[in-house]
Amino acid sequence: MNQEIIAEITGQDYEATAREISRSISESLEQSGSRGVIFGMSGGIDSAVLAYICSTFAKERTLALIMPDTSVTPEEETHDALQMISMTGLEHKLIDIKPIVSEYTMFVEPDEHARGNLRARVRANLLYYYANIRGLLVLGSSDKSELQIGYFTKFGDGASDLAPISSLYKLQTRGIARHLGVPDRIISKKSSPHLWPDHDAEGEIGMSYEEVDSILYCKNEKKMTQTETASMSGIDGQKVSRVWQMCADSKHKRGTGK
């Protein structure tokens, strides 16, 4: 893999990026007349970045919902989420969605993949429920890598009023997390939506985020073809083709199409 490409992706002014994210959220709050923001706190790096940023300028106006399904969410994930709350001082609510998912699935035919996506959509419902009660804007925690390849649940974790880190590739999210002081353990652990047992993001995608980001960066920022991307990045052409196809296949998830 071409480390120069990795260096280009990660070599950012993260202080300026954090200021811009804060400014964007503040501006949206002012324009909408909302009282504050709400987001789902998972214990992963993306929501940790949101927690740290919101704590710097809107601590009293932020609500974080921790929503494990205790039948599939590892206990350490909830522990990590609570640790982030403790470190940032944000108001939070802890809601086990297992009973909600179980009740829902009593009335539909069984399918484990669909049930996993249902978990994400239940969480979105709860976020908007509390947003309605309190007059809050929902912040999405999807980064640019996930959005580009469609690695999110439509109307689930992809549902939000604002997507503050949608301009950051996963590697850049790690970079800003280090800048903000997110614990290394959170930054370095494997990403997972925890929609079913032993759910691993890179395993499901079929490659590392270093590979995904390198391919996307060549595609988007350098405007390279698939062949040029494979040559420049040093990544197998089949993986390059797979990322290209994931971007095309998930186009509907980034809009309002069917």
Disulfide bonds with the S-S distance in Angstrom:
none
